[in-house]
Amino acid sequence: MHVVITGTGRGVGQALAQRYRDAGDAVTGTARDGSAEVALDVAVPAQFSQLSQHLGDRAVDLLVCNAGVYLDKGHALDSGYDPALWATTFAVNVTGVFLTVQAALANLKRAAQPKIAIISSQMATQTNAPGGSYIYLSSKAAALNLGRNLAVDLRRDGIAVGIYHPGWVPTDMGGSAAAITVDEAAAGLVERFAALSMDTTGCFETWDGRAHPL
């Protein structure tokens, strides 16, 4: 199996890449710092040509859109949330997801049972609105919506799309008080991706297999 994962320089993306490599799968990772197979900042559209060139004609069995940023943590409503942060966050967390899918689409169509996994957050839902972090939460809600609409349009191509909450993990985004380890999150997500099929396309699930209400 050939797995493409964005944002493998650290955190959940790095752990996912390692798990697939340990299982004997071929992995193409991307990282904006150049630490992966492909140097890619998903906020820079011109860099996606590097991903396309690297993939060439190879089939992609699983595309994991994991790269993301959380730039407005702890901001105050009356003085924070600079407009530039909105633009940067959406460029990574939403437009970056779309451009990643677009860049790998022809390769996905070459696979027998292609899948796309989009990492969102439980905080993206209307049923779990915690307040604050307006930029991050809005972007993850948009990523969830993007994934569910991609599932509709890609059904005709036999490409299953799932959207996932990775759990609260101790990364730069999650902080030190997180509930589960990065390895636990990665192990659960690998199971979720394996279970994804055309019967469940459009699903929004937690790392441990629970269907998340919208």
Secondary structure, 3 states (H helix, E strand, C coil): CEEEEECCCCHHHHHHHHHHHHCCCEEEEEECCCCCCEECCCCCHHHHHHHHHHHCCCCCCEEEECCCCCCCCCCCCCCCCCHHHHHHHHHHHHHHHHHHHHHHHHHHCCCCCCEEEEECCHHHCCCCCCCCCHHHHHHHHHHHHHHHHHHHHHHHHCCEEEEEECCCCCCCCCCCCCCCCHHHHHHHHHHHHHHCCCCCCCEEEECCCCECCC
